[in-house]
């Protein structure tokens, strides 16, 4: 037997490892050497959980519910016509707050179905939705969000729309959880439906319903509710007005929402099957009438000069009352339409001012602000011969009499009349090269004779003419350095011909001072600005005497002859005392008629400015005129406007004035072309039948003929010329020409019936019934102790009345019991138009 035995096995000391890395694990083999122990895993999870919990707790403590955004309670400022009807609005956001209880249930049901089906049960966030979206985003799928209605409400109401990051979404989720603790679900839902942006500039369902469907959200159907809810994620690009792709997407979202409403039990399958895709109204930016944008811009500019800023206008909810007369403004819009053959660069303008107060009653700046964003009434054009009365007034002020005579020979050379400052004296020519041996200041004014007025301006000095213009109301060069550096009347002899540039408003200001017999006021649109019950601004009302009334009476007498026997004869159709002056600049770059009756001054202007080439151009003839002068379209359009503007206005006389005895004629200036009078006969145009009377009267007036309108029963549209006396024949100048005009009485007029049962109905229902009957509802308010608030007190014309389609029907709506039952039912316009 062997005595050998194995050597003893000594315990081996494990190899010591340095640092935190302890892999492979000792005493383990294979894959187990690399698997962490359960203690390590548990410790790591606990540490990570503690860290996450710490971060969340820290965030919960450090993230408060912020103050609401300033815009969510921004109130819309409403601007009113002089009669209290709404003219337009200033708003940072187009929003009208509506109570949740006033909305039909389908509105919120559609939103919940489409956007957040667990809204009524979750705590403000949707954890499963967050996990699902996170996994999808991490794995490279289309980026998803998981915002609940509460989170969207938080974004719209408290934090604003931000670029989405994980940190911002965490903040939003924490605020949503806190809001859910502090507010009921209905409070959250009401805040949501009043702040969510739904496209077309509309914030909240009330503004959106009007923008898309033309009626209040209180009248929204199931189908309309599904449409709005469907486009919430992308309202701008899913608005069907964007094109066929947007239309298809909107319809798909509408169908999706309806199906979800069935699944959620909000509507039945029969309701779903009966739903028809809603009909949308045409989208129009702003107030819906882009012509009023010129007035709104002028209101903002006027108040900005008085310290009321644009920011205040869009947030403070002011009530602004203007002097704009709705009837006159409508007449301006109608009569300033240029014929279709007018140049695309031709721009017409009009300003009407009450000479006693300076209140602007109408202002026409263009047909469409979105197409022509420059207000033609505040854009400068050469004043032309409308400046001649400035020289006349200057002469009368210095003691000249209206019987003062001057040579009127065409081509007369006047000392100092130059083409350039250092050039030789050059001849001065009359319009159409008309020539007379001599004329007094009355006839020279009536016929706008350049040669006479050139000599008169030399006698009194062009500085006097300029000063008269400034005193009447034309701004001096330093009144506004930003815009007036080009527009001083100037001190050269040619200023009598209106070589300076002037705006329609400024020219109306000057002529308004003449109409007021020398008393100058301040032109303005804004009469009053109210903040609640407090009046914070009132328009200027003071007047200042600038000229002696006797001087102004003489000037007015001479200007009345422009209408009675001169270039303004189409204005005779007004059939009331009027005075004014035509104006046509060199090369017909501008054309004017500035005129007045005692109670109203109106200036009609026309210019052509090529915006492509950035220059003024000659006004291209239109409407059958061979050329455009102040005695053609401007005076005819002025007359058409004033006929409408002065309806119902008392006929007042111009100031009394006895002209001096005629002065003996001056010795004739030798001139082979001179004659005592211009040609005495003219041929009556034979192409006027079928035109509108305004155009025909202008053509006759341009030939110094007096159109006499005779209304005839006819099926032709009202105002159409049916026959012209002596057409194609030669007649004496100043002859009266009878023009037969259709009164449209035999034209077929479609009528409809004012619906029965409107009284005591809610306003929305009554308006809808009128619209269904093709009538236009007009809303007034009045207190009532018997009719519930928001319901109809009375209807005018009455129920059952037969009226033309499109007629206005006034609904007087109850505001509930009132303290003073004698209040005017039309109210002061405050608040009823939103």
SEMINU-605744 format. One line per 2 residues: number of its first residue (from 1); their letters; for each residue x negated, y, z negated of C-alpha. Coordinates in steps of 0.1 Angstrom, whole numbers, plus 5000, padded with zeros to 4 digits. Layout:
REM SEMINU-605744
NUM = A = X,Y,Z  ...;
//
This chain:
REM SEMINU-605744
1 = XX = 5000,5000,5000  4986,5033,5010;
3 = XX = 4983,5060,4984  4988,5088,5010;
5 = XX = 5016,5113,5003  5027,5143,5024;
7 = XX = 5013,5177,5013  5036,5198,4992;
9 = XX = 5059,5222,5010  5053,5257,4997;
11 = XX = 5081,5282,4997  5077,5307,5025;
13 = XX = 5081,5344,5019  5105,5361,5044;
15 = XX = 5089,5385,5068  5095,5420,5056;
17 = XX = 5112,5444,5082  5108,5481,5084;
19 = XX = 5135,5508,5090  5172,5503,5094;
21 = XX = 5171,5477,5122  5173,5442,5107;
23 = XX = 5180,5420,5137  5178,5392,5143;
25 = XX = 5191,5384,5109  5168,5362,5088;
27 = XX = 5180,5327,5079  5203,5327,5109;
29 = XX = 5197,5310,5142  5211,5315,5177;
31 = XX = 5239,5340,5183  5247,5342,5146;
33 = XX = 5214,5360,5140  5228,5389,5160;
35 = XX = 5264,5390,5145  5269,5417,5118;
37 = XX = 5280,5404,5084  5316,5410,5073;
39 = XX = 5303,5433,5046  5286,5455,5072;
41 = XX = 5318,5455,5094  5341,5463,5065;
43 = XX = 5317,5490,5053  5315,5506,5087;
45 = XX = 5353,5506,5092  5357,5521,5057;
47 = XX = 5331,5547,5064  5346,5556,5099;
49 = XX = 5381,5557,5085  5370,5580,5057;
51 = XX = 5353,5603,5082  5384,5604,5105;
53 = XX = 5407,5609,5075  5384,5636,5062;
55 = XX = 5385,5654,5096  5423,5650,5098;
57 = XX = 5428,5663,5063  5404,5692,5069;
59 = XX = 5423,5700,5101  5457,5697,5084;
61 = XX = 5446,5721,5057  5428,5745,5080;
63 = XX = 5454,5747,5108  5484,5767,5097;
65 = XX = 5516,5773,5117  5506,5806,5135;
67 = XX = 5528,5836,5140  5550,5835,5170;
69 = XX = 5537,5849,5202  5545,5886,5209;
71 = XX = 5562,5878,5241  5588,5854,5228;
73 = XX = 5608,5883,5213  5599,5908,5240;
75 = XX = 5631,5926,5250  5640,5937,5285;
77 = XX = 5643,5974,5291  5674,5982,5312;
79 = XX = 5676,6012,5335  5711,6026,5343;
81 = XX = 5727,6046,5370  5744,6078,5359;
83 = XX = 5777,6060,5356  5763,6034,5332;
85 = XX = 5760,6006,5357  5726,5987,5357;
87 = XX = 5700,5999,5382  5671,5975,5372;
89 = XX = 5650,5961,5344  5615,5962,5331;
91 = XX = 5605,5929,5314  5572,5912,5305;
93 = XX = 5592,5879,5309  5627,5875,5323;
95 = XX = 5644,5861,5293  5678,5862,5278;
97 = XX = 5681,5844,5244  5711,5820,5242;
99 = XX = 5723,5801,5211  5721,5763,5213;
101 = XX = 5758,5762,5202  5767,5782,5233;
103 = XX = 5752,5757,5257  5771,5727,5271;
105 = XX = 5757,5695,5256  5745,5682,5290;
107 = XX = 5719,5709,5292  5699,5696,5262;
109 = XX = 5708,5660,5269  5692,5662,5303;
111 = XX = 5660,5678,5289  5657,5652,5261;
113 = XX = 5663,5623,5286  5637,5636,5310;
115 = XX = 5611,5650,5286  5612,5632,5252;
117 = XX = 5637,5604,5247  5627,5599,5210;
119 = XX = 5629,5636,5202  5656,5631,5176;
121 = XX = 5637,5605,5156  5600,5612,5158;
123 = XX = 5580,5635,5134  5570,5659,5161;
125 = XX = 5544,5638,5179  5547,5604,5197;
127 = XX = 5517,5582,5185  5525,5554,5210;
129 = XX = 5526,5580,5238  5493,5594,5227;
131 = XX = 5476,5560,5226  5491,5551,5260;
133 = XX = 5479,5584,5276  5444,5581,5260;
135 = XX = 5439,5546,5273  5451,5556,5307;
137 = XX = 5428,5586,5308  5397,5566,5295;
139 = XX = 5402,5538,5320  5403,5562,5349;
141 = XX = 5440,5564,5357  5459,5595,5367;
143 = XX = 5455,5620,5339  5485,5618,5316;
145 = XX = 5499,5639,5287  5519,5628,5258;
147 = XX = 5534,5661,5246  5567,5659,5229;
149 = XX = 5594,5686,5232  5581,5698,5198;
151 = XX = 5546,5701,5210  5558,5720,5242;
153 = XX = 5578,5743,5219  5546,5749,5198;
155 = XX = 5527,5757,5229  5553,5781,5243;
157 = XX = 5563,5797,5210  5532,5798,5189;
159 = XX = 5498,5791,5206  5504,5800,5243;
161 = XX = 5494,5780,5273  5457,5770,5270;
163 = XX = 5433,5748,5289  5440,5713,5275;
165 = XX = 5411,5698,5255  5412,5671,5228;
167 = XX = 5406,5698,5202  5435,5720,5214;
169 = XX = 5458,5689,5216  5448,5679,5180;
171 = XX = 5456,5715,5169  5489,5714,5188;
173 = XX = 5499,5680,5172  5491,5692,5137;
175 = XX = 5513,5723,5142  5540,5702,5157;
177 = XX = 5540,5679,5126  5542,5710,5103;
179 = XX = 5570,5726,5124  5590,5694,5122;
181 = XX = 5588,5696,5083  5598,5733,5083;
183 = XX = 5625,5734,5110  5655,5713,5120;
185 = XX = 5656,5695,5153  5682,5719,5166;
187 = XX = 5660,5749,5156  5631,5734,5176;
189 = XX = 5654,5726,5205  5669,5762,5206;
191 = XX = 5634,5777,5205  5623,5753,5233;
193 = XX = 5652,5761,5257  5647,5798,5253;
195 = XX = 5609,5798,5259  5602,5771,5285;
197 = XX = 5591,5784,5319  5613,5771,5346;
199 = XX = 5601,5789,5378  5614,5819,5397;
201 = XX = 5600,5841,5370  5626,5828,5346;
203 = XX = 5618,5819,5309  5645,5799,5292;
205 = XX = 5676,5781,5306  5698,5812,5307;
207 = XX = 5675,5832,5330  5667,5800,5350;
209 = XX = 5704,5792,5355  5710,5826,5370;
211 = XX = 5679,5824,5391  5687,5789,5406;
213 = XX = 5725,5787,5404  5737,5823,5401;
215 = XX = 5756,5819,5369  5751,5816,5331;
217 = XX = 5737,5785,5315  5770,5783,5296;
219 = XX = 5785,5771,5329  5759,5746,5339;
221 = XX = 5771,5712,5352  5756,5678,5346;
223 = XX = 5740,5679,5380  5725,5714,5375;
225 = XX = 5713,5704,5340  5695,5673,5355;
227 = XX = 5679,5695,5382  5664,5720,5358;
229 = XX = 5653,5692,5334  5637,5674,5363;
231 = XX = 5614,5702,5374  5601,5712,5340;
233 = XX = 5567,5696,5345  5560,5717,5376;
235 = XX = 5587,5742,5383  5568,5764,5407;
237 = XX = 5557,5737,5431  5589,5716,5428;
239 = XX = 5612,5746,5436  5629,5736,5469;
241 = XX = 5622,5770,5483  5586,5760,5486;
243 = XX = 5593,5736,5515  5604,5700,5524;
245 = XX = 5579,5683,5501  5590,5703,5471;
247 = XX = 5627,5697,5480  5620,5659,5481;
249 = XX = 5602,5660,5448  5629,5680,5431;
251 = XX = 5656,5657,5444  5636,5626,5432;
253 = XX = 5632,5642,5397  5670,5650,5397;
255 = XX = 5679,5614,5404  5654,5602,5378;
257 = XX = 5669,5625,5351  5705,5614,5359;
259 = XX = 5695,5577,5356  5678,5583,5323;
261 = XX = 5709,5601,5310  5729,5570,5318;
263 = XX = 5703,5548,5300  5704,5571,5270;
265 = XX = 5742,5569,5269  5747,5606,5274;
267 = XX = 5767,5602,5306  5786,5572,5322;
269 = XX = 5778,5556,5355  5809,5572,5369;
271 = XX = 5795,5606,5359  5762,5596,5376;
273 = XX = 5780,5585,5408  5800,5617,5410;
275 = XX = 5770,5640,5406  5761,5659,5438;
277 = XX = 5728,5676,5443  5733,5712,5432;
279 = XX = 5735,5741,5457  5708,5767,5449;
281 = XX = 5711,5804,5455  5685,5823,5476;
283 = XX = 5657,5835,5454  5651,5873,5455;
285 = XX = 5624,5888,5434  5630,5916,5410;
287 = XX = 5665,5931,5407  5678,5914,5438;
289 = XX = 5677,5947,5458  5642,5957,5468;
291 = XX = 5654,5992,5477  5659,6000,5440;
293 = XX = 5622,5991,5433  5613,6025,5446;
295 = XX = 5635,6041,5419  5621,6018,5392;
297 = XX = 5586,6027,5402  5595,6064,5400;
299 = XX = 5611,6060,5366  5579,6043,5353;
301 = XX = 5557,6070,5368  5578,6098,5353;
303 = XX = 5578,6082,5318  5541,6074,5320;
305 = XX = 5534,6111,5323  5555,6116,5292;
307 = XX = 5535,6090,5271  5558,6060,5275;
309 = XX = 5536,6033,5289  5544,6004,5312;
311 = XX = 5537,5980,5283  5563,5997,5262;
313 = XX = 5588,5995,5290  5584,5958,5293;
315 = XX = 5586,5949,5256  5605,5975,5237;
317 = XX = 5640,5970,5250  5647,6006,5258;
319 = XX = 5679,6019,5273  5670,6043,5301;
321 = XX = 5697,6065,5316  5690,6081,5350;
323 = XX = 5706,6108,5371  5709,6085,5401;
325 = XX = 5744,6086,5415  5754,6051,5427;
327 = XX = 5776,6065,5454  5750,6089,5467;
329 = XX = 5723,6062,5465  5744,6038,5485;
331 = XX = 5751,6065,5511  5713,6072,5513;
333 = XX = 5706,6035,5519  5732,6034,5546;
335 = XX = 5723,6066,5565  5685,6061,5563;
337 = XX = 5686,6029,5583  5665,6035,5615;
339 = XX = 5677,6021,5648  5662,5988,5658;
341 = XX = 5642,6004,5686  5623,6026,5661;
343 = XX = 5586,6020,5657  5577,5995,5629;
345 = XX = 5556,6023,5615  5584,6049,5614;
347 = XX = 5594,6057,5578  5625,6077,5567;
349 = XX = 5630,6093,5533  5656,6112,5514;
351 = XX = 5658,6132,5482  5690,6148,5467;
353 = XX = 5687,6172,5438  5712,6190,5417;
355 = XX = 5698,6226,5420  5713,6236,5387;
357 = XX = 5696,6209,5366  5668,6194,5387;
359 = XX = 5683,6160,5383  5676,6137,5413;
361 = XX = 5709,6122,5424  5695,6100,5452;
363 = XX = 5661,6090,5464  5654,6068,5494;
365 = XX = 5619,6055,5496  5623,6027,5521;
367 = XX = 5643,5996,5531  5624,5969,5512;
369 = XX = 5597,5975,5486  5583,5940,5492;
371 = XX = 5576,5949,5528  5569,5986,5525;
373 = XX = 5554,5991,5490  5548,6029,5496;
375 = XX = 5576,6052,5485  5582,6073,5516;
377 = XX = 5598,6100,5494  5565,6105,5476;
379 = XX = 5542,6101,5506  5528,6132,5522;
381 = XX = 5536,6144,5557  5531,6178,5574;
383 = XX = 5558,6202,5562  5562,6217,5597;
385 = XX = 5587,6245,5602  5604,6238,5568;
387 = XX = 5577,6263,5555  5590,6292,5576;
389 = XX = 5615,6302,5549  5586,6306,5525;
391 = XX = 5573,6333,5548  5608,6348,5552;
393 = XX = 5612,6350,5514  5578,6365,5511;
395 = XX = 5587,6392,5536  5621,6399,5520;
397 = XX = 5604,6402,5486  5581,6428,5501;
399 = XX = 5610,6449,5514  5614,6436,5549;
401 = XX = 5650,6434,5562  5666,6407,5583;
403 = XX = 5671,6431,5611  5633,6434,5616;
405 = XX = 5625,6425,5652  5595,6410,5668;
407 = XX = 5584,6400,5703  5594,6364,5709;
409 = XX = 5575,6359,5742  5561,6324,5745;
411 = XX = 5523,6323,5745  5518,6356,5727;
413 = XX = 5483,6361,5713  5483,6372,5676;
415 = XX = 5452,6387,5662  5436,6361,5638;
417 = XX = 5456,6331,5652  5427,6308,5659;
419 = XX = 5422,6271,5668  5390,6270,5646;
421 = XX = 5378,6295,5620  5351,6309,5642;
423 = XX = 5368,6305,5675  5386,6331,5696;
425 = XX = 5423,6342,5691  5445,6317,5710;
427 = XX = 5481,6320,5723  5510,6308,5701;
429 = XX = 5538,6289,5718  5574,6283,5709;
431 = XX = 5591,6250,5709  5600,6239,5744;
433 = XX = 5583,6271,5756  5615,6291,5751;
435 = XX = 5609,6328,5754  5628,6360,5744;
437 = XX = 5618,6396,5747  5625,6402,5710;
439 = XX = 5645,6386,5682  5654,6397,5647;
441 = XX = 5645,6375,5617  5680,6359,5616;
443 = XX = 5679,6347,5652  5642,6337,5648;
445 = XX = 5651,6316,5618  5681,6300,5635;
447 = XX = 5660,6291,5666  5628,6284,5646;
449 = XX = 5607,6307,5668  5570,6303,5662;
451 = XX = 5558,6335,5678  5581,6357,5656;
453 = XX = 5571,6339,5624  5534,6340,5633;
455 = XX = 5536,6378,5635  5556,6380,5603;
457 = XX = 5530,6359,5585  5503,6382,5597;
459 = XX = 5522,6412,5584  5527,6399,5549;
461 = XX = 5495,6378,5547  5494,6340,5546;
463 = XX = 5484,6341,5509  5519,6355,5502;
465 = XX = 5535,6326,5521  5514,6302,5501;
467 = XX = 5523,6318,5468  5560,6317,5476;
469 = XX = 5557,6280,5483  5540,6274,5450;
471 = XX = 5566,6295,5431  5594,6275,5448;
473 = XX = 5580,6242,5436  5553,6230,5461;
475 = XX = 5524,6217,5439  5492,6236,5440;
477 = XX = 5459,6218,5448  5448,6215,5412;
479 = XX = 5481,6204,5398  5471,6167,5402;
481 = XX = 5435,6163,5413  5440,6127,5422;
483 = XX = 5466,6133,5448  5468,6170,5456;
485 = XX = 5432,6177,5468  5443,6176,5504;
487 = XX = 5476,6194,5501  5473,6231,5493;
489 = XX = 5494,6253,5515  5462,6272,5524;
491 = XX = 5455,6308,5532  5454,6307,5570;
493 = XX = 5480,6322,5594  5490,6287,5606;
495 = XX = 5504,6278,5572  5537,6293,5583;
497 = XX = 5541,6263,5606  5537,6238,5578;
499 = XX = 5503,6226,5585  5500,6215,5549;
501 = XX = 5511,6181,5538  5541,6178,5514;
503 = XX = 5562,6150,5499  5600,6148,5504;
505 = XX = 5605,6152,5467  5583,6184,5466;
507 = XX = 5601,6199,5495  5634,6191,5480;
509 = XX = 5622,6208,5448  5613,6240,5468;
511 = XX = 5647,6241,5486  5665,6234,5454;
513 = XX = 5650,6266,5440  5664,6284,5471;
515 = XX = 5698,6268,5466  5698,6279,5429;
517 = XX = 5691,6314,5442  5656,6317,5427;
519 = XX = 5660,6296,5395  5634,6268,5395;
521 = XX = 5640,6236,5376  5619,6204,5372;
523 = XX = 5629,6174,5394  5635,6143,5374;
525 = XX = 5653,6109,5374  5652,6101,5337;
527 = XX = 5679,6119,5317  5675,6100,5284;
529 = XX = 5656,6071,5269  5671,6054,5238;
531 = XX = 5656,6029,5214  5687,6015,5198;
533 = XX = 5706,6045,5185  5676,6068,5185;
535 = XX = 5669,6090,5215  5632,6091,5220;
537 = XX = 5631,6112,5252  5653,6136,5271;
539 = XX = 5646,6149,5306  5638,6185,5312;
541 = XX = 5667,6209,5315  5653,6244,5314;
543 = XX = 5652,6267,5344  5631,6297,5352;
545 = XX = 5640,6327,5374  5613,6330,5400;
547 = XX = 5629,6353,5426  5654,6382,5427;
549 = XX = 5689,6368,5436  5693,6395,5463;
551 = XX = 5662,6382,5481  5675,6347,5479;
553 = XX = 5709,6356,5491  5694,6372,5522;
555 = XX = 5672,6342,5529  5702,6319,5524;
557 = XX = 5722,6339,5549  5694,6335,5575;
559 = XX = 5692,6298,5568  5729,6294,5571;
561 = XX = 5726,6305,5608  5703,6275,5614;
563 = XX = 5735,6254,5608  5760,6277,5624;
565 = XX = 5742,6284,5657  5707,6270,5656;
567 = XX = 5688,6238,5655  5708,6224,5626;
569 = XX = 5742,6226,5643  5751,6189,5638;
571 = XX = 5755,6199,5601  5786,6218,5611;
573 = XX = 5805,6185,5609  5802,6188,5571;
575 = XX = 5829,6216,5573  5816,6234,5542;
577 = XX = 5792,6262,5538  5756,6249,5542;
579 = XX = 5721,6263,5549  5688,6247,5558;
581 = XX = 5659,6244,5581  5647,6219,5606;
583 = XX = 5610,6211,5609  5589,6194,5636;
585 = XX = 5552,6193,5633  5526,6196,5661;
587 = XX = 5529,6165,5684  5560,6155,5664;
589 = XX = 5540,6137,5637  5568,6145,5612;
591 = XX = 5604,6157,5615  5626,6171,5587;
593 = XX = 5659,6187,5578  5659,6204,5545;
595 = XX = 5694,6217,5536  5718,6224,5509;
597 = XX = 5753,6233,5498  5756,6252,5465;
599 = XX = 5758,6221,5444  5734,6198,5461;
601 = XX = 5700,6200,5479  5690,6172,5503;
603 = XX = 5659,6167,5523  5657,6141,5550;
605 = XX = 5622,6133,5563  5607,6112,5590;
607 = XX = 5571,6104,5598  5551,6076,5615;
609 = XX = 5520,6063,5598  5501,6034,5614;
611 = XX = 5490,6013,5584  5469,5991,5607;
613 = XX = 5448,6020,5620  5452,6041,5588;
615 = XX = 5464,6073,5606  5495,6094,5613;
617 = XX = 5509,6091,5648  5535,6108,5670;
619 = XX = 5570,6096,5661  5580,6074,5690;
621 = XX = 5614,6082,5704  5643,6059,5694;
623 = XX = 5681,6058,5695  5683,6075,5729;
625 = XX = 5664,6106,5720  5638,6118,5744;
627 = XX = 5617,6131,5715  5622,6131,5677;
629 = XX = 5624,6166,5662  5641,6179,5630;
631 = XX = 5671,6188,5651  5677,6153,5662;
633 = XX = 5678,6122,5639  5669,6140,5607;
635 = XX = 5697,6166,5607  5722,6140,5620;
637 = XX = 5713,6116,5593  5714,6144,5567;
639 = XX = 5750,6153,5578  5761,6116,5577;
641 = XX = 5747,6113,5542  5761,6146,5529;
643 = XX = 5796,6137,5542  5796,6108,5519;
645 = XX = 5777,6125,5490  5801,6155,5489;
647 = XX = 5833,6135,5490  5855,6149,5462;
649 = XX = 5831,6177,5455  5846,6212,5453;
651 = XX = 5839,6235,5483  5818,6264,5471;
653 = XX = 5806,6294,5490  5771,6305,5496;
655 = XX = 5761,6337,5479  5777,6368,5493;
657 = XX = 5754,6389,5516  5761,6417,5540;
659 = XX = 5735,6418,5568  5720,6451,5578;
661 = XX = 5729,6468,5610  5709,6455,5640;
663 = XX = 5676,6473,5646  5671,6487,5682;
665 = XX = 5654,6462,5704  5616,6466,5707;
667 = XX = 5601,6474,5741  5597,6442,5761;
669 = XX = 5563,6427,5762  5552,6422,5798;
671 = XX = 5556,6385,5807  5568,6370,5839;
673 = XX = 5582,6341,5820  5601,6362,5795;
675 = XX = 5639,6365,5797  5665,6380,5774;
677 = XX = 5680,6346,5766  5672,6309,5774;
679 = XX = 5693,6289,5799  5730,6293,5790;
681 = XX = 5744,6260,5803  5736,6223,5797;
683 = XX = 5749,6190,5809  5769,6169,5785;
685 = XX = 5754,6134,5783  5774,6106,5799;
687 = XX = 5758,6077,5780  5773,6082,5745;
689 = XX = 5803,6059,5747  5797,6028,5725;
691 = XX = 5772,6046,5703  5778,6054,5667;
693 = XX = 5791,6090,5662  5760,6099,5642;
695 = XX = 5738,6092,5672  5761,6109,5696;
697 = XX = 5764,6140,5674  5726,6142,5672;
699 = XX = 5723,6141,5710  5749,6168,5714;
701 = XX = 5735,6190,5687  5700,6187,5703;
703 = XX = 5716,6204,5733  5731,6232,5712;
705 = XX = 5766,6217,5716  5791,6214,5688;
707 = XX = 5805,6179,5684  5841,6177,5672;
709 = XX = 5851,6143,5659  5886,6131,5667;
711 = XX = 5896,6098,5650  5915,6073,5671;
713 = XX = 5932,6041,5661  5911,6013,5676;
715 = XX = 5899,5978,5670  5864,5989,5676;
717 = XX = 5841,5992,5646  5847,6024,5626;
719 = XX = 5824,6052,5639  5821,6039,5674;
721 = XX = 5823,6066,5702  5852,6059,5725;
723 = XX = 5852,6090,5748  5832,6122,5752;
725 = XX = 5848,6153,5766  5832,6167,5798;
727 = XX = 5807,6138,5799  5783,6144,5828;
729 = XX = 5796,6180,5833  5778,6213,5829;
731 = XX = 5791,6235,5801  5780,6266,5782;
733 = XX = 5757,6262,5752  5775,6263,5719;
735 = XX = 5806,6248,5734  5827,6225,5713;
737 = XX = 5828,6190,5727  5856,6167,5716;
739 = XX = 5843,6132,5707  5869,6104,5702;
741 = XX = 5858,6080,5675  5873,6047,5664;
743 = XX = 5886,6046,5629  5886,6008,5629;
745 = XX = 5923,6008,5618  5933,5981,5642;
747 = XX = 5903,5958,5634  5913,5926,5617;
749 = XX = 5905,5926,5580  5904,5893,5561;
751 = XX = 5922,5896,5527  5924,5875,5497;
753 = XX = 5944,5875,5464  5931,5884,5430;
755 = XX = 5936,5852,5410  5963,5849,5384;
757 = XX = 5955,5839,5348  5923,5860,5344;
759 = XX = 5935,5878,5313  5923,5863,5281;
761 = XX = 5900,5840,5299  5863,5838,5290;
763 = XX = 5842,5862,5310  5822,5834,5328;
765 = XX = 5853,5816,5339  5869,5848,5352;
767 = XX = 5838,5858,5371  5836,5824,5387;
769 = XX = 5873,5825,5398  5867,5859,5414;
771 = XX = 5836,5846,5432  5855,5816,5444;
773 = XX = 5881,5840,5458  5853,5858,5477;
775 = XX = 5856,5889,5454  5829,5908,5435;
777 = XX = 5833,5910,5397  5824,5942,5381;
779 = XX = 5821,5941,5343  5831,5967,5318;
781 = XX = 5834,5964,5280  5858,5977,5255;
783 = XX = 5868,5968,5219  5900,5949,5212;
785 = XX = 5918,5938,5181  5938,5912,5199;
787 = XX = 5916,5897,5226  5887,5875,5214;
789 = XX = 5852,5887,5220  5839,5878,5255;
791 = XX = 5873,5874,5270  5891,5895,5296;
793 = XX = 5913,5923,5284  5925,5936,5318;
795 = XX = 5919,5933,5355  5918,5960,5382;
797 = XX = 5932,5956,5408  5958,5935,5390;
799 = XX = 5963,5898,5392  5981,5887,5424;
801 = XX = 5970,5919,5443  5961,5914,5480;
803 = XX = 5927,5930,5487  5900,5928,5514;
805 = XX = 5875,5900,5509  5844,5912,5492;
807 = XX = 5863,5939,5472  5851,5948,5437;
809 = XX = 5874,5937,5409  5868,5952,5375;
811 = XX = 5870,5929,5344  5873,5947,5311;
813 = XX = 5857,5923,5285  5864,5924,5248;
815 = XX = 5836,5932,5224  5858,5923,5195;
817 = XX = 5875,5947,5170  5862,5982,5172;
819 = XX = 5860,6010,5148  5873,6036,5173;
821 = XX = 5901,6023,5196  5899,6055,5216;
823 = XX = 5864,6048,5229  5859,6050,5266;
825 = XX = 5863,6013,5278  5834,6018,5302;
827 = XX = 5811,6024,5272  5777,6039,5275;
829 = XX = 5763,6009,5293  5744,5997,5263;
831 = XX = 5738,5960,5260  5765,5947,5283;
833 = XX = 5743,5939,5312  5715,5922,5293;
//
